[in-house]
């Protein structure tokens, strides 16, 4: 006989067992089976049921026929196992430009010194020259069109606020 104080207490198992919420199905390509092979075969009549004229009298023809057969609405379900991505919202107060950390935008000297440094950069000069040429083309196109000229004679005066017929 054993002493009850030396024995470890028995744990009672809960009748509720933790269940997995999802189960991932994974198959390799070789487990899918073989490709179907279709071949042409001659036609074959399986059944030939002729109409019975006396049964036609039991039916009433309705025209037009609009009816629904299903009692429940059509629903579908689809599941896909995808990777979970965690998103975080972050924001900041954008008060003055996109200045580097070493430039204090409230100090005029810091701003002027940084602008002179950037304006001497060759990439900055090239990008301003490219943008200038593009803007010049757009301005010429805009000036070539006279927005006040009537291009379609006889079609003017159709700007009423009334409803069309």
Secondary structure, DSSP 8 states (H G I E B T S, - for coil): ---TTTS-------SS----S-------GGGS--------------------HHHHTT----SS------SS-----------------------STT--TT--TT-HHHHHHHHHHHHT-HHHHHHHHHHHHHHHHHHHHHHHS-TTS--STT-TT---SS---
